[in-house]
């Protein structure tokens, strides 16, 4: 293999490394963004857990499971479910009907176990 062929091979390796580096930076950026959003929504989720613990006479873990069940069964982000639960107390807004139905179903399932 001559020197120019080796240089061409090396150049392609450098290009591949640059692409991998850019992809890695983008992955880290997305992860940091997700963590930032999670940290911002955490207080709301904790308040919703507290409201459910009081309203449903359940443990912190059970309140978490209720939020997760409503979120999954309504195909809604957990943060949005938590915001709706908190709004029932802070703004005296009724829980949206779809959340009420999924919460009632999750409570019924939990009590049967």
C-alpha positions in Angstrom: 0.0 0.0 0.0 1.5 3.4 -1.0 1.5 6.5 1.2 -1.4 8.2 -0.6 -3.6 5.1 -0.2 -2.8 5.0 3.6 -3.6 8.8 3.8 -6.9 8.2 2.1 -7.7 5.3 4.5 -6.7 7.5 7.5 -8.9 10.4 6.2 -11.9 8.1 6.0 -11.3 6.9 9.6 -11.0 10.5 10.7 -14.3 11.3 9.0 -16.0 8.4 10.7 -14.6 9.5 14.0 -15.9 13.0 13.4 -19.4 11.6 12.7 -19.4 9.4 15.8 -18.2 12.4 17.8 -21.0 14.6 16.6 -23.6 11.8 17.2 -22.2 11.3 20.7 -22.4 15.1 21.5 -26.0 15.1 20.2 -26.9 12.1 22.3 -25.4 13.8 25.4 -27.3 17.0 24.6 -30.6 15.2 24.3 -30.0 13.3 27.6 -29.1 16.5 29.4 -32.4 18.1 28.1 -34.4 15.1 29.3 -32.8 15.2 32.7 -33.5 19.0 32.9 -37.2 18.4 32.1 -37.4 15.6 34.6 -35.9 17.8 37.3 -38.3 20.6 36.5 -41.3 18.3 36.7 -40.3 16.4 39.8 -41.8 18.9 42.3 -45.2 18.7 40.5 -45.1 14.9 40.5 -44.2 14.9 44.2 -47.1 17.2 45.0 -49.5 15.0 42.9 -48.3 11.9 44.9 -49.0 13.8 48.1 -52.5 14.7 47.0 -53.2 11.1 46.0 -51.8 9.8 49.2 -54.2 12.0 51.1 -57.2 11.5 48.9 -56.8 7.8 48.5 -55.2 6.9 51.8 -52.3 5.2 50.1 -48.5 4.9 50.5 -46.0 7.0 48.4 -45.3 3.9 46.3 -49.0 3.3 45.7 -49.5 6.9 44.7 -46.6 6.6 42.3 -48.2 3.5 40.8 -51.5 5.3 40.4 -49.9 8.1 38.5 -48.0 5.7 36.3 -51.2 3.6 35.6 -53.2 6.7 34.7 -50.4 8.0 32.5 -49.9 4.7 30.7 -53.6 3.9 30.3 -54.5 7.3 29.0 -51.4 7.6 26.8 -50.5 10.8 28.5 -47.1 12.0 29.9 -46.8 11.4 33.6 -46.0 15.1 34.1 -49.3 16.1 32.5 -51.2 13.7 34.7 -49.4 15.1 37.7 -50.2 18.7 36.6 -53.9 17.8 36.3 -54.0 16.2 39.8 -52.3 19.2 41.3 -54.7 21.6 39.5 -57.6 19.9 41.4 -56.2 21.4 44.5 -54.4 24.6 43.5 -57.0 25.8 41.0 -60.0 23.8 42.1 -60.2 22.3 38.6 -61.9 18.9 38.1 -59.7 16.1 37.1 -60.3 15.5 33.3 -62.8 12.7 32.8 -60.4 10.3 31.1 -58.0 10.6 34.1 -60.9 10.1 36.5 -61.8 6.9 34.7 -58.3 5.5 34.6 -57.7 6.5 38.2 -60.9 4.8 39.3 -59.8 1.6 37.4 -56.3 1.7 38.9 -57.8 2.1 42.4 -60.2 -0.8 41.8 -57.4 -3.0 40.6 -55.2 -2.0 43.5 -57.8 -2.8 46.1 -58.5 -6.2 44.6 -54.8 -7.3 44.9 
